[in-house]
Amino acid sequence: MSEERSPDGAPDAKSPGENPVRRKASFAATVKAVFWSFFGVRKRSDYESDAAQLNPVHVLIAGVIGALLFIGFLVTIVKIVVSK
């Protein structure tokens, strides 16, 4: 294997033909996948396609938002029940 080098002799960080993986799923698709993951119902085929298409940053953001909404929902339910 030959390694491409820059004019100063240092190895190039990225070859001209190499592109980073481009994730195709939208943020809405990510939110849907995270919702079903919270619910606990996923088909293996859906999981595999999501793993190939979802942007990890979007998954992280959607997960944090989903967790905050879930906590807010639980706090609201508890306040309603305790106030009666």
KOLGU-4560 file (N, C-alpha, C; in nm, 3 decimals, padded with zeros to 5 digits):
<recs>
<n_xx: 00.084 n_yy: -00.118 n_zz: 00.000 ca_xx: 00.000 ca_yy: 00.000 ca_zz: 00.000 c_xx: 00.088 c_yy: 00.124 c_zz: 00.000 mol: A seq: 1 type: MET>
<n_xx: 00.065 n_yy: 00.209 n_zz: -00.095 ca_xx: 00.139 ca_yy: 00.333 ca_zz: -00.097 c_xx: 00.055 c_yy: 00.442 c_zz: -00.034 mol: A seq: 2 type: SER>
<n_xx: 00.121 n_yy: 00.523 n_zz: 00.041 ca_xx: 00.051 ca_yy: 00.631 ca_zz: 00.110 c_xx: 00.081 c_yy: 00.761 c_zz: 00.038 mol: A seq: 3 type: GLU>
<n_xx: -00.022 n_yy: 00.839 n_zz: 00.010 ca_xx: 00.000 ca_yy: 00.967 ca_zz: -00.057 c_xx: 00.063 c_yy: 01.064 c_zz: 00.040 mol: A seq: 4 type: GLU>
<n_xx: 00.155 n_yy: 01.142 n_zz: -00.013 ca_xx: 00.225 ca_yy: 01.239 ca_zz: 00.071 c_xx: 00.215 c_yy: 01.377 c_zz: 00.009 mol: A seq: 5 type: ARG>
<n_xx: 00.218 n_yy: 01.476 n_zz: 00.095 ca_xx: 00.217 ca_yy: 01.614 ca_zz: 00.049 c_xx: 00.358 c_yy: 01.650 c_zz: 00.001 mol: A seq: 6 type: SER>
<n_xx: 00.375 n_yy: 01.765 n_zz: -00.062 ca_xx: 00.508 ca_yy: 01.805 ca_zz: -00.111 c_xx: 00.615 c_yy: 01.808 c_zz: -00.004 mol: A seq: 7 type: PRO>
<n_xx: 00.577 n_yy: 01.834 n_zz: 00.123 ca_xx: 00.678 ca_yy: 01.839 ca_zz: 00.228 c_xx: 00.712 c_yy: 01.701 c_zz: 00.284 mol: A seq: 8 type: ASP>
<n_xx: 00.648 n_yy: 01.594 n_zz: 00.231 ca_xx: 00.679 ca_yy: 01.458 ca_zz: 00.272 c_xx: 00.587 c_yy: 01.402 c_zz: 00.378 mol: A seq: 9 type: GLY>
<n_xx: 00.500 n_yy: 01.483 n_zz: 00.436 ca_xx: 00.407 ca_yy: 01.434 ca_zz: 00.538 c_xx: 00.290 c_yy: 01.364 c_zz: 00.471 mol: A seq: 10 type: ALA>
<n_xx: 00.236 n_yy: 01.258 n_zz: 00.533 ca_xx: 00.121 ca_yy: 01.190 ca_zz: 00.473 c_xx: 00.000 c_yy: 01.282 c_zz: 00.470 mol: A seq: 11 type: PRO>
<n_xx: -00.077 n_yy: 01.274 n_zz: 00.360 ca_xx: -00.200 ca_yy: 01.352 ca_zz: 00.349 c_xx: -00.304 c_yy: 01.296 c_zz: 00.444 mol: A seq: 12 type: ASP>
<n_xx: -00.384 n_yy: 01.385 n_zz: 00.501 ca_xx: -00.490 ca_yy: 01.343 ca_zz: 00.592 c_xx: -00.602 c_yy: 01.274 c_zz: 00.516 mol: A seq: 13 type: ALA>
<n_xx: -00.626 n_yy: 01.317 n_zz: 00.392 ca_xx: -00.736 ca_yy: 01.261 ca_zz: 00.314 c_xx: -00.696 c_yy: 01.260 c_zz: 00.168 mol: A seq: 14 type: LYS>
<n_xx: -00.721 n_yy: 01.147 n_zz: 00.104 ca_xx: -00.694 ca_yy: 01.138 ca_zz: -00.039 c_xx: -00.799 c_yy: 01.217 c_zz: -00.114 mol: A seq: 15 type: SER>
<n_xx: -00.768 n_yy: 01.268 n_zz: -00.232 ca_xx: -00.866 ca_yy: 01.347 ca_zz: -00.306 c_xx: -00.992 c_yy: 01.270 c_zz: -00.340 mol: A seq: 16 type: PRO>
<n_xx: -00.983 n_yy: 01.140 n_zz: -00.359 ca_xx: -01.101 ca_yy: 01.060 ca_zz: -00.396 c_xx: -01.186 c_yy: 01.017 c_zz: -00.279 mol: A seq: 17 type: GLY>
<n_xx: -01.138 n_yy: 01.036 n_zz: -00.157 ca_xx: -01.213 ca_yy: 00.991 ca_zz: -00.039 c_xx: -01.308 c_yy: 01.099 c_zz: 00.008 mol: A seq: 18 type: GLU>
<n_xx: -01.434 n_yy: 01.063 n_zz: 00.026 ca_xx: -01.534 ca_yy: 01.154 ca_zz: 00.082 c_xx: -01.587 c_yy: 01.095 c_zz: 00.210 mol: A seq: 19 type: ASN>
<n_xx: -01.615 n_yy: 01.177 n_zz: 00.309 ca_xx: -01.675 ca_yy: 01.123 ca_zz: 00.431 c_xx: -01.815 c_yy: 01.069 c_zz: 00.400 mol: A seq: 20 type: PRO>
<n_xx: -01.862 n_yy: 00.980 n_zz: 00.486 ca_xx: -01.994 ca_yy: 00.921 ca_zz: 00.467 c_xx: -02.100 c_yy: 01.030 c_zz: 00.478 mol: A seq: 21 type: VAL>
<n_xx: -02.185 n_yy: 01.038 n_zz: 00.380 ca_xx: -02.292 ca_yy: 01.138 ca_zz: 00.378 c_xx: -02.419 c_yy: 01.072 c_zz: 00.429 mol: A seq: 22 type: ARG>
<n_xx: -02.472 n_yy: 01.122 n_zz: 00.540 ca_xx: -02.595 ca_yy: 01.068 ca_zz: 00.598 c_xx: -02.713 c_yy: 01.131 c_zz: 00.529 mol: A seq: 23 type: ARG>
<n_xx: -02.813 n_yy: 01.050 n_zz: 00.487 ca_xx: -02.922 ca_yy: 01.098 ca_zz: 00.404 c_xx: -03.050 c_yy: 01.130 c_zz: 00.479 mol: A seq: 24 type: LYS>
<n_xx: -03.067 n_yy: 01.080 n_zz: 00.598 ca_xx: -03.193 ca_yy: 01.096 ca_zz: 00.669 c_xx: -03.211 c_yy: 01.239 c_zz: 00.720 mol: A seq: 25 type: ALA>
<n_xx: -03.335 n_yy: 01.286 n_zz: 00.716 ca_xx: -03.365 ca_yy: 01.420 ca_zz: 00.765 c_xx: -03.378 c_yy: 01.418 c_zz: 00.917 mol: A seq: 26 type: SER>
<n_xx: -03.387 n_yy: 01.536 n_zz: 00.975 ca_xx: -03.403 ca_yy: 01.544 ca_zz: 01.120 c_xx: -03.536 c_yy: 01.485 c_zz: 01.162 mol: A seq: 27 type: PHE>
<n_xx: -03.641 n_yy: 01.503 n_zz: 01.080 ca_xx: -03.772 ca_yy: 01.446 ca_zz: 01.112 c_xx: -03.765 c_yy: 01.293 c_zz: 01.115 mol: A seq: 28 type: ALA>
<n_xx: -03.691 n_yy: 01.233 n_zz: 01.023 ca_xx: -03.674 ca_yy: 01.088 ca_zz: 01.024 c_xx: -03.598 c_yy: 01.043 c_zz: 01.148 mol: A seq: 29 type: ALA>
<n_xx: -03.504 n_yy: 01.125 n_zz: 01.191 ca_xx: -03.428 ca_yy: 01.094 ca_zz: 01.312 c_xx: -03.519 c_yy: 01.101 c_zz: 01.434 mol: A seq: 30 type: THR>
<n_xx: -03.604 n_yy: 01.203 n_zz: 01.442 ca_xx: -03.697 ca_yy: 01.215 ca_zz: 01.554 c_xx: -03.791 c_yy: 01.095 c_zz: 01.558 mol: A seq: 31 type: VAL>
<n_xx: -03.838 n_yy: 01.052 n_zz: 01.444 ca_xx: -03.925 ca_yy: 00.935 ca_zz: 01.437 c_xx: -03.852 c_yy: 00.810 c_zz: 01.487 mol: A seq: 32 type: LYS>
<n_xx: -03.730 n_yy: 00.791 n_zz: 01.445 ca_xx: -03.652 ca_yy: 00.674 ca_zz: 01.488 c_xx: -03.627 c_yy: 00.678 c_zz: 01.639 mol: A seq: 33 type: ALA>
<n_xx: -03.595 n_yy: 00.796 n_zz: 01.691 ca_xx: -03.571 ca_yy: 00.809 ca_zz: 01.835 c_xx: -03.699 c_yy: 00.785 c_zz: 01.913 mol: A seq: 34 type: VAL>
<n_xx: -03.813 n_yy: 00.835 n_zz: 01.863 ca_xx: -03.942 ca_yy: 00.810 ca_zz: 01.929 c_xx: -03.969 c_yy: 00.662 c_zz: 01.939 mol: A seq: 35 type: PHE>
<n_xx: -03.954 n_yy: 00.588 n_zz: 01.829 ca_xx: -03.979 ca_yy: 00.444 ca_zz: 01.832 c_xx: -03.878 c_yy: 00.374 c_zz: 01.921 mol: A seq: 36 type: TRP>
<n_xx: -03.759 n_yy: 00.425 n_zz: 01.933 ca_xx: -03.660 ca_yy: 00.367 ca_zz: 02.023 c_xx: -03.700 c_yy: 00.387 c_zz: 02.168 mol: A seq: 37 type: SER>
<n_xx: -03.754 n_yy: 00.505 n_zz: 02.201 ca_xx: -03.804 ca_yy: 00.529 ca_zz: 02.336 c_xx: -03.920 c_yy: 00.435 c_zz: 02.366 mol: A seq: 38 type: PHE>
<n_xx: -04.006 n_yy: 00.414 n_zz: 02.267 ca_xx: -04.122 ca_yy: 00.328 ca_zz: 02.283 c_xx: -04.081 c_yy: 00.181 c_zz: 02.293 mol: A seq: 39 type: PHE>
<n_xx: -03.969 n_yy: 00.147 n_zz: 02.232 ca_xx: -03.916 ca_yy: 00.011 ca_zz: 02.242 c_xx: -03.961 c_yy: -00.083 c_zz: 02.134 mol: A seq: 40 type: GLY>
<n_xx: -04.018 n_yy: -00.030 n_zz: 02.026 ca_xx: -04.067 ca_yy: -00.115 ca_zz: 01.918 c_xx: -03.989 c_yy: -00.079 c_zz: 01.790 mol: A seq: 41 type: VAL>
<n_xx: -03.904 n_yy: -00.170 n_zz: 01.745 ca_xx: -03.826 ca_yy: -00.147 ca_zz: 01.623 c_xx: -03.810 c_yy: -00.279 c_zz: 01.549 mol: A seq: 42 type: ARG>
<n_xx: -03.827 n_yy: -00.275 n_zz: 01.420 ca_xx: -03.795 ca_yy: -00.390 ca_zz: 01.337 c_xx: -03.644 c_yy: -00.390 c_zz: 01.313 mol: A seq: 43 type: LYS>
<n_xx: -03.589 n_yy: -00.510 n_zz: 01.300 ca_xx: -03.445 ca_yy: -00.518 ca_zz: 01.276 c_xx: -03.407 c_yy: -00.449 c_zz: 01.144 mol: A seq: 44 type: ARG>
<n_xx: -03.489 n_yy: -00.466 n_zz: 01.042 ca_xx: -03.459 ca_yy: -00.403 ca_zz: 00.913 c_xx: -03.462 c_yy: -00.251 c_zz: 00.924 mol: A seq: 45 type: SER>
<n_xx: -03.558 n_yy: -00.196 n_zz: 01.003 ca_xx: -03.562 ca_yy: -00.051 ca_zz: 01.024 c_xx: -03.439 c_yy: -00.003 c_zz: 01.099 mol: A seq: 46 type: ASP>
<n_xx: -03.398 n_yy: -00.081 n_zz: 01.199 ca_xx: -03.279 ca_yy: -00.045 ca_zz: 01.275 c_xx: -03.156 c_yy: -00.040 c_zz: 01.185 mol: A seq: 47 type: TYR>
<n_xx: -03.142 n_yy: -00.141 n_zz: 01.101 ca_xx: -03.025 ca_yy: -00.147 ca_zz: 01.013 c_xx: -03.023 c_yy: -00.032 c_zz: 00.912 mol: A seq: 48 type: GLU>
<n_xx: -03.140 n_yy: 00.002 n_zz: 00.858 ca_xx: -03.144 ca_yy: 00.114 ca_zz: 00.763 c_xx: -03.118 c_yy: 00.247 c_zz: 00.836 mol: A seq: 49 type: SER>
<n_xx: -03.169 n_yy: 00.260 n_zz: 00.958 ca_xx: -03.143 ca_yy: 00.381 ca_zz: 01.036 c_xx: -02.995 c_yy: 00.394 c_zz: 01.069 mol: A seq: 50 type: ASP>
<n_xx: -02.931 n_yy: 00.283 n_zz: 01.103 ca_xx: -02.789 ca_yy: 00.287 ca_zz: 01.138 c_xx: -02.705 c_yy: 00.334 c_zz: 01.020 mol: A seq: 51 type: ALA>
<n_xx: -02.751 n_yy: 00.305 n_zz: 00.900 ca_xx: -02.675 ca_yy: 00.345 ca_zz: 00.781 c_xx: -02.706 c_yy: 00.488 c_zz: 00.738 mol: A seq: 52 type: ALA>
<n_xx: -02.823 n_yy: 00.542 n_zz: 00.776 ca_xx: -02.864 ca_yy: 00.671 ca_zz: 00.722 c_xx: -02.868 c_yy: 00.785 c_zz: 00.823 mol: A seq: 53 type: GLN>
<n_xx: -02.889 n_yy: 00.757 n_zz: 00.950 ca_xx: -02.907 ca_yy: 00.864 ca_zz: 01.048 c_xx: -02.775 c_yy: 00.932 c_zz: 01.082 mol: A seq: 54 type: LEU>
<n_xx: -02.784 n_yy: 01.061 n_zz: 01.102 ca_xx: -02.669 ca_yy: 01.142 ca_zz: 01.142 c_xx: -02.656 c_yy: 01.131 c_zz: 01.295 mol: A seq: 55 type: ASN>
<n_xx: -02.541 n_yy: 01.087 n_zz: 01.347 ca_xx: -02.526 ca_yy: 01.069 ca_zz: 01.491 c_xx: -02.551 c_yy: 01.198 c_zz: 01.572 mol: A seq: 56 type: PRO>
<n_xx: -02.518 n_yy: 01.312 n_zz: 01.516 ca_xx: -02.543 ca_yy: 01.438 ca_zz: 01.586 c_xx: -02.693 c_yy: 01.461 c_zz: 01.599 mol: A seq: 57 type: VAL>
<n_xx: -02.768 n_yy: 01.433 n_zz: 01.493 ca_xx: -02.914 ca_yy: 01.447 ca_zz: 01.499 c_xx: -02.973 c_yy: 01.350 c_zz: 01.600 mol: A seq: 58 type: HIS>
<n_xx: -02.920 n_yy: 01.228 n_zz: 01.607 ca_xx: -02.969 ca_yy: 01.130 ca_zz: 01.704 c_xx: -02.947 c_yy: 01.181 c_zz: 01.846 mol: A seq: 59 type: VAL>
<n_xx: -02.831 n_yy: 01.236 n_zz: 01.872 ca_xx: -02.800 ca_yy: 01.290 ca_zz: 02.005 c_xx: -02.895 c_yy: 01.404 c_zz: 02.041 mol: A seq: 60 type: LEU>
<n_xx: -02.914 n_yy: 01.498 n_zz: 01.949 ca_xx: -03.003 ca_yy: 01.611 ca_zz: 01.975 c_xx: -03.146 c_yy: 01.564 c_zz: 01.995 mol: A seq: 61 type: ILE>
<n_xx: -03.194 n_yy: 01.475 n_zz: 01.909 ca_xx: -03.331 ca_yy: 01.424 ca_zz: 01.921 c_xx: -03.348 c_yy: 01.344 c_zz: 02.051 mol: A seq: 62 type: ALA>
<n_xx: -03.247 n_yy: 01.272 n_zz: 02.092 ca_xx: -03.254 ca_yy: 01.196 ca_zz: 02.217 c_xx: -03.264 c_yy: 01.286 c_zz: 02.339 mol: A seq: 63 type: GLY>
<n_xx: -03.186 n_yy: 01.393 n_zz: 02.340 ca_xx: -03.191 ca_yy: 01.488 ca_zz: 02.452 c_xx: -03.326 c_yy: 01.557 c_zz: 02.455 mol: A seq: 64 type: VAL>
<n_xx: -03.375 n_yy: 01.601 n_zz: 02.340 ca_xx: -03.507 ca_yy: 01.666 ca_zz: 02.334 c_xx: -03.615 c_yy: 01.569 c_zz: 02.378 mol: A seq: 65 type: ILE>
<n_xx: -03.609 n_yy: 01.444 n_zz: 02.331 ca_xx: -03.707 ca_yy: 01.343 ca_zz: 02.371 c_xx: -03.704 c_yy: 01.316 c_zz: 02.520 mol: A seq: 66 type: GLY>
<n_xx: -03.585 n_yy: 01.308 n_zz: 02.577 ca_xx: -03.574 ca_yy: 01.284 ca_zz: 02.722 c_xx: -03.632 c_yy: 01.402 c_zz: 02.801 mol: A seq: 67 type: ALA>
<n_xx: -03.604 n_yy: 01.524 n_zz: 02.756 ca_xx: -03.659 ca_yy: 01.642 ca_zz: 02.826 c_xx: -03.811 c_yy: 01.646 c_zz: 02.817 mol: A seq: 68 type: LEU>
<n_xx: -03.865 n_yy: 01.614 n_zz: 02.700 ca_xx: -04.011 ca_yy: 01.610 ca_zz: 02.686 c_xx: -04.073 c_yy: 01.502 c_zz: 02.773 mol: A seq: 69 type: LEU>
<n_xx: -04.008 n_yy: 01.387 n_zz: 02.780 ca_xx: -04.058 ca_yy: 01.277 ca_zz: 02.863 c_xx: -04.057 c_yy: 01.315 c_zz: 03.011 mol: A seq: 70 type: PHE>
<n_xx: -03.949 n_yy: 01.377 n_zz: 03.055 ca_xx: -03.940 ca_yy: 01.422 ca_zz: 03.195 c_xx: -04.046 c_yy: 01.528 c_zz: 03.223 mol: A seq: 71 type: ILE>
<n_xx: -04.064 n_yy: 01.623 n_zz: 03.132 ca_xx: -04.167 ca_yy: 01.725 ca_zz: 03.149 c_xx: -04.306 c_yy: 01.665 c_zz: 03.156 mol: A seq: 72 type: GLY>
<n_xx: -04.332 n_yy: 01.565 n_zz: 03.073 ca_xx: -04.461 ca_yy: 01.495 ca_zz: 03.075 c_xx: -04.483 c_yy: 01.427 c_zz: 03.210 mol: A seq: 73 type: PHE>
<n_xx: -04.381 n_yy: 01.358 n_zz: 03.260 ca_xx: -04.394 ca_yy: 01.290 ca_zz: 03.390 c_xx: -04.415 c_yy: 01.388 c_zz: 03.503 mol: A seq: 74 type: LEU>
<n_xx: -04.343 n_yy: 01.499 n_zz: 03.502 ca_xx: -04.358 ca_yy: 01.601 ca_zz: 03.607 c_xx: -04.499 c_yy: 01.659 c_zz: 03.603 mol: A seq: 75 type: VAL>
<n_xx: -04.551 n_yy: 01.684 n_zz: 03.485 ca_xx: -04.687 ca_yy: 01.737 ca_zz: 03.471 c_xx: -04.790 c_yy: 01.639 c_zz: 03.526 mol: A seq: 76 type: THR>
<n_xx: -04.776 n_yy: 01.513 n_zz: 03.492 ca_xx: -04.868 ca_yy: 01.409 ca_zz: 03.543 c_xx: -04.863 c_yy: 01.404 c_zz: 03.695 mol: A seq: 77 type: ILE>
<n_xx: -04.744 n_yy: 01.405 n_zz: 03.752 ca_xx: -04.731 ca_yy: 01.400 ca_zz: 03.898 c_xx: -04.794 c_yy: 01.523 c_zz: 03.963 mol: A seq: 78 type: VAL>
<n_xx: -04.773 n_yy: 01.641 n_zz: 03.906 ca_xx: -04.834 ca_yy: 01.762 ca_zz: 03.963 c_xx: -04.985 c_yy: 01.756 c_zz: 03.959 mol: A seq: 79 type: LYS>
<n_xx: -05.041 n_yy: 01.703 n_zz: 03.850 ca_xx: -05.186 ca_yy: 01.690 ca_zz: 03.839 c_xx: -05.240 c_yy: 01.594 c_zz: 03.944 mol: A seq: 80 type: ILE>
<n_xx: -05.173 n_yy: 01.482 n_zz: 03.959 ca_xx: -05.220 ca_yy: 01.380 ca_zz: 04.054 c_xx: -05.206 c_yy: 01.429 c_zz: 04.198 mol: A seq: 81 type: VAL>
<n_xx: -05.098 n_yy: 01.494 n_zz: 04.232 ca_xx: -05.074 ca_yy: 01.541 ca_zz: 04.368 c_xx: -05.165 c_yy: 01.656 c_zz: 04.405 mol: A seq: 82 type: VAL>
<n_xx: -05.203 n_yy: 01.739 n_zz: 04.308 ca_xx: -05.285 ca_yy: 01.855 ca_zz: 04.340 c_xx: -05.430 c_yy: 01.819 c_zz: 04.371 mol: A seq: 83 type: SER>
<n_xx: -05.474 n_yy: 01.701 n_zz: 04.335 ca_xx: -05.613 ca_yy: 01.662 ca_zz: 04.361 c_xx: -05.633 c_yy: 01.602 c_zz: 04.496 mol: A seq: 84 type: LYS>
</recs>
